Amino acid sequence: MVEFEEIINTRRSIREYQDKDVEDEKILKILKAGMQAPGSRLGAEPWEFIIIKNKETLAKIGEIKPRVANAPVAILLVANIERAFYKTVWQQDMGAACENMLLEAVNLGLGGLWNGVAPEEERMAKIGEIVGIDDITDLKPYSIVTLGYPAEGWENKFMDKFDESRIHYEKY
């Protein structure tokens, strides 16, 4: 296991992966991390997850989100609006789950990439159709997390992004 500060500081968007399967146990740990995220109200978290390993399905989604096509596994984060406490801010809950998942991926020696889907309605509809949720009104595709073992040159590593000029006190 990696130290938390190291996880935060080394997580990178990994866009290329080794041709190696991701173990189901690691996928389950990543999903558990996503479900530990804070939500707008306890018990009203909107997240659901669709695990995608089928190469044909990944290729179809890759026509919409190209980085998905060559990933060993992708997880589509789906918001169940019916379960959301605040029906208009479900994106914040989903974003928290997504980031938790990406951090756990680093902890497990994997790389991940956040592929945005929402709020673009056309993209959401196309991806919803591919995974069979297009006719379910309350289910909204939010993002796709691709996962895998980073390819050479794509390792998680520290890049200093701190910029003190972006910090303001009391007023801008």
N, C-alpha and C positions, 0 to 999 in steps of 0.2 A: 504494500500500500504506500501511496505517495503522501507526503506532508501537504496539508490543505493549502498553505501559502504557495507551495510549488505548483499545485494543480491550478490555482487561479492565475498564476504568473506565466505558466507555460502553455495553457490551452490556446490552440491555434485552430483556424479553419483548415481542416485537412481535406484536400480536393482529389487526392490520388491515393489508392490503397493497394496493398499487396493482394495477390490472388490467393487469398486464404480465408476460410470460413470464420465467422465470429461465433464463438461458443454460445449455446442457448443460455447457459448459466450467467454469462456476462450480459446478455440481452435482458434477462430477467432483473439483474441488479440495476441496470440502467433504467428500466421501467419503474422499479421501486423508488429509485432516486427521483424520477420525475413526479411520482405520486406523493413524495414528501414535500413538494414545493408549497409555499404559502398560497392561499387562495383568498378570494373575496369574502368567503364565509366557510367555516369548518363544516364539512359534510355536503357542501354545495359545489365542490370542485367540478368543473365541466369536462375534464380531460378523459379521453379514451384514446387507444392506440391501436394501429394496424401495423403488424410486422410484415414486411415484404422481403422475401428472399428469392422468389421466382424470377429468373432472368428475363423472361418475356414481359412480365409486369414491370420490372425495373426499366426495361427498354422503352416501354410505352410511356411511362412517367418521364423517362429521359427525353422524350420528344418535347415535353413541356418544360422540364427542369433538367438540363443536360448533365449536370453533375451526379444525378441519381443513377444513370444508366450503368456505370461501371463499379458501383459500390457493391460490396458483398451482401449488405443488408441495409434496408431503409425502414425507418419507423415513421409512419404518418401520424401526426398528432391531430386528433379530431375533437372539436368542441361539441359537446352535447348541450345545446342552448337550453333545453328544457330543464336540465339539472343545474345550470348556472344560477347563482343567487341574483347577481346584477346582469341582466340580459344584454346590456350595452357595453360592458367592459370585460367580456370574456377573454379578449386578447391578452390582457395583463396576466390573468391566471395561466393561460397557455404559455406565455413567454417565460414565466417563472419555471414552469415544468420543463420547458425546452432547455433552458440554461442548466438546470440541475442535471439533466440527462447528459449534456455535453461535458460537464465537469466530472461526472462519474465515469464517462468513457475514458477520460485522461487518467483517472485513478486506476482504471483497469488495464492500462497500457494500450488503449485504442485511440484512434483519431475519429473526429466527427465533424460534420458540416451542417449548419443550420441553413436549410433551403426554404426561403419564404414562399408561402402560398397565399395566405390571406393578406390584405383585404381584396385582392383582385378577383372579382366575382367570376369572370370567365375562366381563369386558371383554377379557381376553387371548383367550379362546375365540371371541368374536364377531368381533374384528378378524382373528384367524387364519383364520376361515371366509371373510371377505370377500376376503382375499388368497390364499386357497388353500393354507394351511399347517396347517389345523385337524386334519388326519389324520396329521401328521408329529410324532411324540411328542417328538423332541429339539429342535424349533424352538419358541421361546417369544417372542412379541411383547413387547418391552420398553418402547419409547416411540416417539412420532411427532414428528419435527422438521418443523414447517411452515416454509417459506421463501418470501421474496418481497421486493420493494422496498417499504419501509415507506410506508404511507399517511400523508397529512398529519396531523401531530399525534402520530405514533407513531415518530418518529425515535429512533435509538440516541443517547442523551445521558447525560451524567454525572448520577448521583444519589448523594449521599454516604450510604452505608449503614454506614460505620464506626461502631462503638460500643465504646469502650474498656472499658465495664463488663462486656463479655462475654469479656474476656481474663483468664485466671487462670494463676498460676505455681505449679508443683509440686503444688498441691492446689486444690480448688474453694473 
